[in-house]
């Protein structure tokens, strides 16, 4: 019989009995766990805790390994840079090769910049020993790395150097004129202005050459200020203005005498001054 067909008294009694039955069910004692069940639960918790601890330990170990790999790579980069500026180009090539080999089995936090560095310095070193083919090969490998703005600028400047080695001075000059606007480092900018001056000197565009050499000299960055005055002297000599050439060389002499590591440059300047005095 449904509740709708009960009278109010019977319906009230029915609802009361249902409530009573529900309360009795709630207050029934729950079955207790056996010792075996307790042991199983305890073992399960231990297993979970061990897995968590193992995961933390592995994460720590991986982090420490990654940091040791980073430290190794940083040390190699510093070493390679020092070798490059000591003109130890064969050593640079070998060290870069070893670093690239190391990266095949080890993963530093940032891998791409290190791969770029190794390929780029290999290319630069090959160019310094006049191995244009190998320099071009590693330049192209460096180009394959995802590049930041600085990477692109370094590669573009280096492309100009490759062109100069092929005597393509006009193309190199066009590339460098755009690149020099983006260079922020004063010494690098002075070097690039000097190289632009040299490019246009080779093209016999002497006034344009003088313009860029002037920008180089105005930055007062050694040794490029001195080299700039020497290039000024070469321009003047090509224009048959030997007195001006002599004055410019004497300005270079003043600068080079203030430096302790430009002995060969000083010898060249003094020799050229002596020659110009004879012509004059």
MIDOSE-1310 file (N, C-alpha, C; in nm, 2 decimals, decimal comma, always signed):
residues 280
xxxx	+0,09/-0,12/+0,00/+0,00/+0,00/+0,00/+0,09/+0,12/+0,00; +0,06/+0,22/-0,08/+0,14/+0,34/-0,09/+0,10/+0,44/+0,02; +0,19/+0,53/+0,05/+0,16/+0,63/+0,16/+0,04/+0,71/+0,13; +0,01/+0,73/+0,00/-0,11/+0,82/-0,03/-0,24/+0,75/+0,01
xxxx	-0,24/+0,61/+0,02/-0,36/+0,54/+0,05/-0,38/+0,51/+0,20; -0,27/+0,55/+0,28/-0,28/+0,53/+0,42/-0,35/+0,65/+0,49; -0,41/+0,62/+0,60/-0,46/+0,73/+0,68/-0,35/+0,80/+0,75; -0,37/+0,91/+0,81/-0,26/+0,99/+0,87/-0,19/+0,91/+0,98
xxxx	-0,27/+0,84/+1,06/-0,22/+0,77/+1,17/-0,12/+0,65/+1,13; -0,17/+0,58/+1,03/-0,09/+0,47/+0,98/+0,04/+0,52/+0,91; +0,02/+0,63/+0,83/+0,14/+0,69/+0,77/+0,24/+0,74/+0,86; +0,20/+0,80/+0,97/+0,29/+0,85/+1,08/+0,36/+0,73/+1,14
xxxx	+0,29/+0,62/+1,16/+0,35/+0,50/+1,23/+0,45/+0,44/+1,13; +0,42/+0,44/+1,00/+0,51/+0,38/+0,90/+0,65/+0,46/+0,89; +0,63/+0,59/+0,89/+0,75/+0,68/+0,88/+0,84/+0,66/+1,00; +0,77/+0,65/+1,12/+0,84/+0,64/+1,24/+0,92/+0,51/+1,25
xxxx	+0,86/+0,40/+1,19/+0,93/+0,27/+1,19/+1,05/+0,27/+1,10; +1,04/+0,34/+0,99/+1,15/+0,35/+0,89/+1,26/+0,42/+0,95; +1,23/+0,53/+1,02/+1,34/+0,61/+1,09/+1,41/+0,53/+1,19; +1,33/+0,45/+1,27/+1,39/+0,37/+1,38/+1,48/+0,26/+1,32
xxxx	+1,44/+0,20/+1,21/+1,52/+0,10/+1,14/+1,65/+0,16/+1,09; +1,65/+0,28/+1,04/+1,76/+0,35/+0,98/+1,86/+0,38/+1,09; +1,81/+0,43/+1,21/+1,90/+0,47/+1,32/+1,96/+0,34/+1,38; +1,89/+0,23/+1,38/+1,95/+0,11/+1,43/+2,06/+0,06/+1,34
xxxx	+2,04/+0,08/+1,21/+2,14/+0,04/+1,12/+2,27/+0,12/+1,14; +2,26/+0,25/+1,16/+2,37/+0,34/+1,18/+2,45/+0,30/+1,31; +2,38/+0,26/+1,41/+2,44/+0,23/+1,54/+2,49/+0,09/+1,55; +2,48/+0,01/+1,45/+2,53/-0,13/+1,45/+2,68/-0,12/+1,46
xxxx	+2,75/-0,21/+1,54/+2,90/-0,21/+1,55/+2,96/-0,25/+1,41; +3,06/-0,18/+1,37/+3,13/-0,21/+1,24/+3,22/-0,33/+1,26; +3,24/-0,41/+1,16/+3,33/-0,52/+1,18/+3,47/-0,47/+1,20; +3,54/-0,53/+1,29/+3,68/-0,48/+1,32/+3,78/-0,55/+1,22
xxxx	+3,89/-0,48/+1,20/+3,99/-0,54/+1,11/+4,07/-0,65/+1,18; +4,10/-0,75/+1,10/+4,18/-0,86/+1,16/+4,32/-0,81/+1,16; +4,41/-0,89/+1,24/+4,55/-0,85/+1,24/+4,61/-0,86/+1,10; +4,57/-0,96/+1,03/+4,63/-0,97/+0,89/+4,60/-0,85/+0,81
xxxx	+4,47/-0,80/+0,82/+4,43/-0,68/+0,74/+4,51/-0,56/+0,79; +4,53/-0,55/+0,92/+4,61/-0,44/+0,97/+4,76/-0,44/+0,92; +4,81/-0,56/+0,91/+4,95/-0,58/+0,86/+4,96/-0,54/+0,71; +4,85/-0,58/+0,64/+4,85/-0,55/+0,49/+4,84/-0,40/+0,47
xxxx	+4,76/-0,33/+0,55/+4,75/-0,19/+0,54/+4,88/-0,12/+0,57; +4,94/-0,17/+0,68/+5,07/-0,11/+0,72/+5,18/-0,13/+0,62; +5,18/-0,25/+0,56/+5,28/-0,28/+0,45/+5,25/-0,20/+0,33; +5,13/-0,17/+0,30/+5,09/-0,09/+0,18/+5,14/+0,05/+0,20
xxxx	+5,12/+0,10/+0,33/+5,17/+0,24/+0,36/+5,32/+0,25/+0,35; +5,39/+0,14/+0,40/+5,53/+0,14/+0,39/+5,58/+0,14/+0,25; +5,51/+0,07/+0,16/+5,55/+0,06/+0,02/+5,53/+0,20/-0,05; +5,42/+0,26/-0,02/+5,39/+0,39/-0,07/+5,50/+0,49/-0,03
xxxx	+5,53/+0,49/+0,10/+5,63/+0,58/+0,15/+5,77/+0,55/+0,09; +5,81/+0,43/+0,07/+5,94/+0,39/+0,01/+5,94/+0,44/-0,13; +5,83/+0,42/-0,21/+5,83/+0,47/-0,35/+5,85/+0,62/-0,35; +5,78/+0,69/-0,26/+5,79/+0,83/-0,26/+5,93/+0,88/-0,23
xxxx	+5,99/+0,81/-0,13/+6,13/+0,84/-0,09/+6,23/+0,81/-0,20; +6,20/+0,70/-0,27/+6,29/+0,66/-0,39/+6,28/+0,76/-0,50; +6,15/+0,81/-0,52/+6,13/+0,91/-0,63/+6,20/+1,04/-0,60; +6,20/+1,08/-0,47/+6,26/+1,20/-0,43/+6,41/+1,19/-0,44
xxxx	+6,47/+1,07/-0,40/+6,61/+1,05/-0,40/+6,66/+1,05/-0,55; +6,58/+0,99/-0,64/+6,62/+0,98/-0,78/+6,61/+1,12/-0,84; +6,51/+1,20/-0,80/+6,50/+1,34/-0,85/+6,62/+1,42/-0,81; +6,67/+1,40/-0,68/+6,78/+1,47/-0,63/+6,91/+1,43/-0,70
xxxx	+6,92/+1,29/-0,73/+7,04/+1,24/-0,79/+7,05/+1,30/-0,94; +6,93/+1,30/-1,01/+6,93/+1,35/-1,14/+6,97/+1,50/-1,15; +6,91/+1,57/-1,05/+6,94/+1,72/-1,04/+7,09/+1,74/-1,01; +7,15/+1,66/-0,92/+7,29/+1,67/-0,89/+7,38/+1,64/-1,02
xxxx	+7,34/+1,53/-1,09/+7,41/+1,50/-1,21/+7,40/+1,61/-1,31; +7,28/+1,66/-1,33/+7,26/+1,77/-1,43/+7,34/+1,89/-1,39; +7,35/+1,92/-1,26/+7,44/+2,03/-1,22/+7,58/+2,01/-1,24; +7,63/+1,88/-1,22/+7,77/+1,85/-1,24/+7,80/+1,85/-1,39
xxxx	+7,70/+1,81/-1,48/+7,72/+1,82/-1,62/+7,73/+1,97/-1,66; +7,64/+2,05/-1,60/+7,65/+2,20/-1,63/+7,78/+2,26/-1,59; +7,83/+2,22/-1,47/+7,96/+2,27/-1,42/+8,07/+2,23/-1,52; +8,07/+2,10/-1,56/+8,17/+2,06/-1,66/+8,17/+2,14/-1,79
xxxx	+8,05/+2,16/-1,84/+8,03/+2,23/-1,97/+8,08/+2,38/-1,95; +8,04/+2,44/-1,84/+8,08/+2,58/-1,81/+8,24/+2,59/-1,81; +8,30/+2,49/-1,74/+8,44/+2,49/-1,73/+8,51/+2,47/-1,87; +8,45/+2,39/-1,95/+8,50/+2,36/-2,09/+8,49/+2,49/-2,17
xxxx	+8,37/+2,56/-2,16/+8,35/+2,68/-2,24/+8,45/+2,79/-2,20; +8,48/+2,80/-2,07/+8,58/+2,90/-2,03/+8,72/+2,86/-2,08; +8,75/+2,73/-2,07/+8,88/+2,68/-2,12/+8,90/+2,71/-2,27; +8,79/+2,67/-2,35/+8,80/+2,69/-2,49/+8,81/+2,84/-2,53
xxxx	+8,74/+2,92/-2,46/+8,75/+3,07/-2,48/+8,89/+3,12/-2,46; +8,95/+3,08/-2,35/+9,09/+3,12/-2,32/+9,19/+3,07/-2,43; +9,17/+2,95/-2,47/+9,26/+2,89/-2,58/+9,24/+2,97/-2,71; +9,12/+3,01/-2,74/+9,09/+3,08/-2,86/+9,17/+3,21/-2,86
xxxx	+9,16/+3,29/-2,75/+9,22/+3,42/-2,74/+9,37/+3,41/-2,72; +9,42/+3,29/-2,69/+9,57/+3,26/-2,69/+9,61/+3,21/-2,83; +9,52/+3,21/-2,93/+9,55/+3,17/-3,07/+9,59/+3,02/-3,08; +9,54/+2,94/-2,98/+9,56/+2,80/-2,98/+9,45/+2,73/-3,06
xxxx	+9,44/+2,75/-3,19/+9,32/+2,71/-3,26/+9,31/+2,56/-3,28; +9,41/+2,49/-3,29/+9,40/+2,34/-3,30/+9,35/+2,29/-3,17; +9,40/+2,34/-3,06/+9,35/+2,30/-2,93/+9,20/+2,33/-2,91; +9,16/+2,44/-2,96/+9,02/+2,48/-2,96/+8,93/+2,38/-3,04
xxxx	+8,98/+2,34/-3,15/+8,90/+2,25/-3,24/+8,89/+2,11/-3,17; +9,00/+2,07/-3,11/+8,99/+1,94/-3,04/+8,90/+1,95/-2,92; +8,91/+2,05/-2,84/+8,83/+2,07/-2,72/+8,68/+2,08/-2,75; +8,65/+2,15/-2,86/+8,51/+2,16/-2,91/+8,46/+2,02/-2,95
xxxx	+8,54/+1,94/-3,02/+8,50/+1,81/-3,06/+8,47/+1,72/-2,94; +8,56/+1,73/-2,84/+8,53/+1,65/-2,72/+8,41/+1,69/-2,64; +8,38/+1,82/-2,64/+8,26/+1,88/-2,57/+8,14/+1,83/-2,65; +8,14/+1,83/-2,78/+8,02/+1,78/-2,86/+8,00/+1,64/-2,83
xxxx	+8,11/+1,56/-2,82/+8,10/+1,41/-2,80/+8,04/+1,39/-2,66; +8,08/+1,47/-2,56/+8,03/+1,46/-2,42/+7,88/+1,49/-2,42; +7,83/+1,58/-2,50/+7,69/+1,62/-2,50/+7,60/+1,51/-2,56; +7,66/+1,41/-2,63/+7,57/+1,30/-2,69/+7,52/+1,21/-2,58
xxxx	+7,59/+1,20/-2,46/+7,55/+1,11/-2,35/+7,52/+1,18/-2,23; +7,53/+1,32/-2,22/+7,50/+1,39/-2,10/+7,41/+1,51/-2,14; +7,32/+1,54/-2,05/+7,22/+1,64/-2,07/+7,23/+1,76/-1,97; +7,29/+1,87/-2,01/+7,29/+1,99/-1,92/+7,16/+2,06/-1,93
xxxx	+7,13/+2,15/-1,83/+7,00/+2,22/-1,83/+6,97/+2,29/-1,96; +7,07/+2,35/-2,02/+7,05/+2,42/-2,15/+7,15/+2,37/-2,25; +7,11/+2,29/-2,34/+7,20/+2,21/-2,43/+7,23/+2,29/-2,56; +7,13/+2,35/-2,62/+7,15/+2,42/-2,75/+7,25/+2,53/-2,74
xxxx	+7,26/+2,62/-2,64/+7,36/+2,72/-2,64/+7,50/+2,66/-2,64; +7,52/+2,55/-2,58/+7,65/+2,48/-2,57/+7,69/+2,42/-2,70; +7,59/+2,36/-2,77/+7,62/+2,30/-2,90/+7,65/+2,42/-3,00; +7,58/+2,53/-2,99/+7,61/+2,64/-3,08/+7,75/+2,69/-3,05
xxxx	+7,78/+2,71/-2,93/+7,92/+2,76/-2,89/+8,03/+2,67/-2,95; +8,01/+2,54/-2,93/+8,12/+2,44/-2,98/+8,13/+2,45/-3,13; +8,02/+2,45/-3,20/+8,03/+2,45/-3,35/+8,08/+2,59/-3,40; +8,04/+2,70/-3,33/+8,08/+2,83/-3,37/+8,22/+2,85/-3,35
xxxx	+8,28/+2,81/-3,23/+8,42/+2,83/-3,21/+8,51/+2,74/-3,29; +8,45/+2,62/-3,33/+8,52/+2,54/-3,43/+8,53/+2,61/-3,56; +8,42/+2,67/-3,61/+8,42/+2,74/-3,73/+8,52/+2,85/-3,73; +8,52/+2,93/-3,62/+8,61/+3,05/-3,61/+8,75/+3,00/-3,61
xxxx	+8,78/+2,89/-3,54/+8,92/+2,85/-3,53/+8,97/+2,80/-3,67; +8,88/+2,72/-3,74/+8,92/+2,68/-3,87/+8,95/+2,80/-3,97; +8,87/+2,90/-3,95/+8,89/+3,02/-4,04/+9,03/+3,08/-4,01; +9,06/+3,08/-3,88/+9,19/+3,15/-3,84/+9,31/+3,07/-3,89
xxxx	+9,30/+2,94/-3,92/+9,41/+2,86/-3,98/+9,38/+2,84/-4,13; +9,29/+2,93/-4,18/+9,27/+2,93/-4,33/+9,22/+2,81/-4,39; +9,14/+2,73/-4,31/+9,07/+2,62/-4,36/+8,92/+2,66/-4,39; +8,90/+2,72/-4,50/+8,77/+2,78/-4,53/+8,66/+2,67/-4,54
xxxx	+8,69/+2,56/-4,60/+8,59/+2,45/-4,62/+8,54/+2,41/-4,48; +8,63/+2,38/-4,39/+8,58/+2,33/-4,26/+8,52/+2,44/-4,18; +8,56/+2,56/-4,20/+8,50/+2,68/-4,13/+8,36/+2,69/-4,18; +8,33/+2,68/-4,31/+8,20/+2,69/-4,36/+8,11/+2,57/-4,31
xxxx	+8,17/+2,46/-4,31/+8,09/+2,34/-4,26/+8,04/+2,36/-4,12; +8,13/+2,40/-4,03/+8,08/+2,42/-3,89/+8,00/+2,54/-3,87; +8,02/+2,64/-3,95/+7,93/+2,76/-3,95/+7,79/+2,72/-3,99; +7,77/+2,63/-4,08/+7,64/+2,58/-4,12/+7,58/+2,49/-4,01
xxxx	+7,66/+2,42/-3,94/+7,61/+2,34/-3,82/+7,56/+2,43/-3,71; +7,63/+2,54/-3,69/+7,59/+2,64/-3,59/+7,46/+2,70/-3,63; +7,44/+2,72/-3,76/+7,31/+2,78/-3,81/+7,19/+2,69/-3,78; +7,21/+2,56/-3,76/+7,10/+2,47/-3,74/+7,04/+2,48/-3,60
xxxx	+7,12/+2,54/-3,51/+7,07/+2,55/-3,37/+6,97/+2,66/-3,36; +6,85/+2,64/-3,28/+6,76/+2,74/-3,26/+6,83/+2,87/-3,21; +6,80/+2,98/-3,27/+6,89/+3,10/-3,25/+6,82/+3,21/-3,18; +6,89/+3,27/-3,08/+6,85/+3,40/-3,02/+6,90/+3,51/-3,11
xxxx	+6,86/+3,63/-3,08/+6,90/+3,75/-3,16/+7,05/+3,76/-3,16; +7,12/+3,73/-3,04/+7,27/+3,74/-3,04/+7,33/+3,64/-3,13; +7,28/+3,51/-3,13/+7,33/+3,41/-3,21/+7,33/+3,46/-3,36; +7,21/+3,51/-3,40/+7,20/+3,55/-3,54/+7,30/+3,66/-3,58
xxxx	+7,32/+3,75/-3,48/+7,41/+3,86/-3,51/+7,56/+3,81/-3,52; +7,60/+3,72/-3,43/+7,73/+3,66/-3,44/+7,75/+3,58/-3,57; +7,65/+3,51/-3,61/+7,66/+3,43/-3,73/+7,67/+3,52/-3,85; +7,59/+3,63/-3,85/+7,59/+3,72/-3,96/+7,73/+3,79/-3,98
xxxx	+7,79/+3,83/-3,86/+7,92/+3,89/-3,87/+8,02/+3,79/-3,92; +8,01/+3,66/-3,87/+8,10/+3,56/-3,92/+8,09/+3,53/-4,07; +7,96/+3,54/-4,12/+7,94/+3,52/-4,26/+8,02/+3,63/-4,34; +8,03/+3,75/-4,28/+8,11/+3,85/-4,35/+8,26/+3,81/-4,35
xxxx	+8,31/+3,75/-4,24/+8,45/+3,71/-4,24/+8,47/+3,60/-4,34; +8,38/+3,51/-4,36/+8,39/+3,40/-4,46/+8,40/+3,47/-4,60; +8,32/+3,57/-4,63/+8,32/+3,64/-4,76/+8,45/+3,71/-4,78; +8,51/+3,77/-4,67/+8,64/+3,84/-4,69/+8,75/+3,74/-4,73
xxxx	+8,74/+3,62/-4,67/+8,84/+3,52/-4,70/+8,83/+3,47/-4,85; +8,71/+3,50/-4,91/+8,69/+3,47/-5,05/+8,71/+3,59/-5,14; +8,76/+3,70/-5,07/+8,79/+3,83/-5,14/+8,66/+3,89/-5,19; +8,55/+3,86/-5,13/+8,42/+3,92/-5,17/+8,39/+4,04/-5,07
xxxx	+8,47/+4,14/-5,09/+8,47/+4,26/-5,00/+8,34/+4,34/-5,00; +8,29/+4,35/-5,12/+8,16/+4,43/-5,13/+8,05/+4,37/-5,05; +8,03/+4,23/-5,07/+7,93/+4,16/-5,00/+7,95/+4,16/-4,85; +8,07/+4,14/-4,81/+8,11/+4,15/-4,67/+8,07/+4,29/-4,61
xxxx	+8,11/+4,39/-4,68/+8,09/+4,53/-4,63/+7,94/+4,55/-4,62; +7,86/+4,50/-4,71/+7,71/+4,52/-4,70/+7,65/+4,46/-4,58; +7,70/+4,34/-4,55/+7,65/+4,26/-4,43/+7,70/+4,33/-4,30; +7,82/+4,38/-4,30/+7,88/+4,44/-4,18/+7,82/+4,57/-4,15
xxxx	+7,79/+4,65/-4,25/+7,73/+4,78/-4,23/+7,59/+4,77/-4,16; +7,52/+4,66/-4,19/+7,39/+4,64/-4,12/+7,42/+4,59/-3,98; +7,51/+4,49/-3,97/+7,54/+4,43/-3,84/+7,59/+4,53/-3,73; +7,68/+4,62/-3,77/+7,74/+4,70/-3,68/+7,65/+4,79/-3,60
xxxx	+7,53/+4,82/-3,66/+7,43/+4,90/-3,59/+7,37/+4,83/-3,47; +7,38/+4,69/-3,47/+7,32/+4,62/-3,36/+7,42/+4,58/-3,26; +7,55/+4,60/-3,29/+7,65/+4,56/-3,19/+7,66/+4,66/-3,08; +7,65/+4,61/-2,95/+7,65/+4,70/-2,84/+7,79/+4,71/-2,77
xxxx	+7,86/+4,60/-2,77/+8,00/+4,60/-2,71/+8,09/+4,70/-2,78; +8,15/+4,79/-2,71/+8,23/+4,89/-2,78/+8,36/+4,84/-2,85; +8,42/+4,74/-2,79/+8,54/+4,68/-2,85/+8,51/+4,61/-2,98; +8,40/+4,53/-2,97/+8,36/+4,46/-3,09/+8,31/+4,56/-3,20
xxxx	+8,25/+4,66/-3,16/+8,21/+4,76/-3,26/+8,33/+4,83/-3,32; +8,43/+4,86/-3,24/+8,55/+4,92/-3,30/+8,62/+4,82/-3,40; +8,63/+4,70/-3,36/+8,68/+4,60/-3,45/+8,61/+4,59/-3,58; +8,47/+4,59/-3,57/+8,39/+4,58/-3,69/+8,41/+4,71/-3,78
xxxx	+8,42/+4,82/-3,72/+8,44/+4,94/-3,80/+8,57/+4,94/-3,87; +8,67/+4,88/-3,80/+8,81/+4,87/-3,86/+8,80/+4,77/-3,98; +8,73/+4,66/-3,96/+8,72/+4,56/-4,07/+8,64/+4,62/-4,19; +8,54/+4,70/-4,16/+8,47/+4,77/-4,27/+8,56/+4,87/-4,35
xxxx	+8,65/+4,94/-4,27/+8,74/+5,02/-4,33/+8,84/+4,95/-4,42; +8,88/+4,83/-4,37/+8,97/+4,74/-4,45/+8,90/+4,69/-4,58; +8,77/+4,65/-4,57/+8,70/+4,61/-4,69/+8,70/+4,71/-4,80; +8,66/+4,84/-4,76/+8,66/+4,94/-4,86/+8,79/+4,99/-4,91
xxxx	+8,90/+4,97/-4,82/+9,03/+4,99/-4,87/+9,07/+4,90/-4,98; +9,03/+4,77/-4,96/+9,06/+4,67/-5,06/+8,99/+4,70/-5,19; +8,87/+4,76/-5,18/+8,79/+4,80/-5,30/+8,84/+4,93/-5,36; +8,94/+4,99/-5,29/+8,99/+5,12/-5,33/+8,89/+5,23/-5,32
xxxx	+8,79/+5,21/-5,23/+8,70/+5,32/-5,20/+8,75/+5,39/-5,08; +8,85/+5,48/-5,10/+8,93/+5,53/-4,99/+8,85/+5,62/-4,89; +8,77/+5,70/-4,95/+8,69/+5,80/-4,86/+8,59/+5,72/-4,78; +8,53/+5,62/-4,83/+8,44/+5,54/-4,75/+8,52/+5,46/-4,65
xxxx	+8,63/+5,41/-4,69/+8,72/+5,34/-4,59/+8,76/+5,44/-4,48; +8,80/+5,56/-4,51/+8,84/+5,66/-4,41/+8,72/+5,69/-4,31; +8,60/+5,69/-4,37/+8,48/+5,72/-4,28/+8,47/+5,61/-4,17; +8,48/+5,48/-4,21/+8,46/+5,38/-4,11/+8,58/+5,37/-4,01
xxxx	+8,70/+5,40/-4,07/+8,82/+5,40/-3,98/+8,80/+5,51/-3,87; +8,75/+5,62/-3,92/+8,73/+5,73/-3,83/+8,63/+5,69/-3,71; +8,53/+5,61/-3,74/+8,44/+5,57/-3,64/+8,51/+5,47/-3,55; +8,60/+5,39/-3,60/+8,68/+5,30/-3,52/+8,76/+5,37/-3,42
xxxx	+8,84/+5,47/-3,47/+8,93/+5,55/-3,39/+8,86/+5,63/-3,28; +8,74/+5,68/-3,31/+8,66/+5,76/-3,22/+8,62/+5,69/-3,10; +8,62/+5,55/-3,10/+8,57/+5,48/-2,99/+8,68/+5,46/-2,88; +8,81/+5,49/-2,92/+8,92/+5,49/-2,83/+8,94/+5,35/-2,76
xxxx	+8,92/+5,24/-2,84/+8,93/+5,11/-2,79/+9,06/+5,04/-2,85; +9,15/+5,01/-2,75/+9,28/+4,94/-2,80/+9,25/+4,79/-2,81; +9,32/+4,73/-2,91/+9,42/+4,79/-3,00/+9,37/+4,85/-3,12; +9,23/+4,86/-3,14/+9,17/+4,90/-3,27/+9,20/+5,05/-3,30
xxxx	+9,21/+5,13/-3,19/+9,24/+5,27/-3,22/+9,38/+5,28/-3,29; +9,48/+5,20/-3,24/+9,61/+5,20/-3,30/+9,60/+5,15/-3,45; +9,53/+5,03/-3,46/+9,52/+4,98/-3,60/+9,45/+5,07/-3,69; +9,36/+5,15/-3,64/+9,28/+5,24/-3,72/+9,38/+5,35/-3,77
xxxx	+9,47/+5,40/-3,69/+9,56/+5,50/-3,74/+9,66/+5,44/-3,84; +9,69/+5,32/-3,83/+9,78/+5,25/-3,93/+9,71/+5,24/-4,06; +9,58/+5,21/-4,05/+9,50/+5,20/-4,18/+9,48/+5,34/-4,24; +9,46/+5,44/-4,15/+9,46/+5,58/-4,20/+9,58/+5,60/-4,29
xxxx	+9,70/+5,56/-4,23/+9,83/+5,59/-4,30/+9,83/+5,52/-4,43; +9,78/+5,40/-4,44/+9,78/+5,32/-4,56/+9,69/+5,39/-4,67; +9,57/+5,44/-4,62/+9,48/+5,51/-4,71/+9,56/+5,64/-4,77; +9,62/+5,71/-4,68/+9,69/+5,84/-4,73/+9,80/+5,80/-4,82
xxxx	+9,87/+5,69/-4,80/+9,98/+5,65/-4,88/+9,93/+5,62/-5,02; +9,82/+5,55/-5,02/+9,75/+5,51/-5,15/+9,71/+5,64/-5,23; +9,68/+5,74/-5,16/+9,64/+5,87/-5,22/+9,76/+5,96/-5,24; +9,88/+5,90/-5,23/+10,00/+5,98/-5,25/+10,02/+6,09/-5,16
xxxx	+9,95/+6,09/-5,04/+9,97/+6,20/-4,94/+10,06/+6,14/-4,83; +10,19/+6,15/-4,86/+10,29/+6,08/-4,77/+10,31/+6,15/-4,64; +10,30/+6,28/-4,64/+10,31/+6,36/-4,52/+10,20/+6,32/-4,42; +10,08/+6,32/-4,48/+9,97/+6,28/-4,39/+9,98/+6,14/-4,34
xxxx	+10,03/+6,05/-4,43/+10,05/+5,91/-4,39/+10,15/+5,90/-4,27; +10,26/+5,99/-4,28/+10,36/+5,99/-4,18/+10,31/+6,04/-4,05; +10,23/+6,14/-4,05/+10,16/+6,20/-3,93/+10,07/+6,09/-3,86; +10,00/+6,02/-3,95/+9,91/+5,92/-3,89/+9,98/+5,80/-3,83
xxxx	+10,09/+5,76/-3,89/+10,18/+5,66/-3,83/+10,24/+5,70/-3,70; +10,28/+5,83/-3,69/+10,33/+5,88/-3,57/+10,23/+5,88/-3,46; +10,10/+5,90/-3,49/+9,99/+5,90/-3,40/+9,98/+5,75/-3,35; +9,99/+5,66/-3,44/+9,98/+5,51/-3,40/+10,10/+5,48/-3,31
xxxx	+10,21/+5,53/-3,34/+10,33/+5,50/-3,26/+10,31/+5,55/-3,11; +10,25/+5,66/-3,09/+10,22/+5,71/-2,96/+10,13/+5,61/-2,88; +10,04/+5,56/-2,95/+9,94/+5,47/-2,89/+10,01/+5,34/-2,86; +10,08/+5,29/-2,95/+10,14/+5,15/-2,93/+10,25/+5,15/-2,82
xxxx	+10,31/+5,26/-2,80/+10,41/+5,27/-2,70/+10,35/+5,26/-2,56; +10,22/+5,29/-2,55/+10,15/+5,28/-2,42/+10,11/+5,14/-2,39; +10,13/+5,05/-2,49/+10,09/+4,91/-2,47/+10,22/+4,82/-2,46; +10,21/+4,72/-2,37/+10,32/+4,63/-2,34/+10,33/+4,51/-2,43
xxxx	+10,22/+4,48/-2,51/+10,22/+4,36/-2,58/+10,20/+4,38/-2,73; +10,25/+4,49/-2,78/+10,24/+4,52/-2,93/+10,38/+4,55/-2,99; +10,47/+4,47/-2,95/+10,61/+4,48/-3,00/+10,62/+4,47/-3,15; +10,56/+4,37/-3,21/+10,57/+4,36/-3,35/+10,50/+4,47/-3,43
xxxx	+10,39/+4,52/-3,37/+10,32/+4,64/-3,43/+10,41/+4,76/-3,43; +10,48/+4,78/-3,32/+10,57/+4,89/-3,30/+10,68/+4,88/-3,40; +10,74/+4,76/-3,42/+10,85/+4,74/-3,52/+10,80/+4,78/-3,66; +10,68/+4,74/-3,69/+10,62/+4,76/-3,82/+10,61/+4,91/-3,84
xxxx	+10,55/+4,98/-3,74/+10,53/+5,13/-3,75/+10,66/+5,20/-3,77; +10,76/+5,17/-3,69/+10,89/+5,24/-3,70/+10,96/+5,21/-3,84; +10,95/+5,09/-3,89/+11,00/+5,06/-4,02/+10,93/+5,14/-4,13; +10,80/+5,15/-4,12/+10,72/+5,22/-4,22/+10,75/+5,37/-4,21
xxxx	+10,77/+5,42/-4,09/+10,80/+5,56/-4,08/+10,93/+5,59/-4,14; +11,03/+5,50/-4,12/+11,16/+5,52/-4,18/+11,15/+5,52/-4,34; +11,07/+5,44/-4,39/+11,05/+5,43/-4,54/+10,99/+5,56/-4,59; +10,88/+5,60/-4,52/+10,81/+5,73/-4,56/+10,90/+5,85/-4,55
xxxx	+10,99/+5,85/-4,46/+11,08/+5,97/-4,45/+11,17/+5,97/-4,56; +11,21/+5,86/-4,61/+11,30/+5,85/-4,73/+11,22/+5,90/-4,85; +11,10/+5,86/-4,87/+11,01/+5,90/-4,98/+10,99/+6,05/-4,98; +10,96/+6,10/-4,86/+10,93/+6,24/-4,84/+11,05/+6,32/-4,87
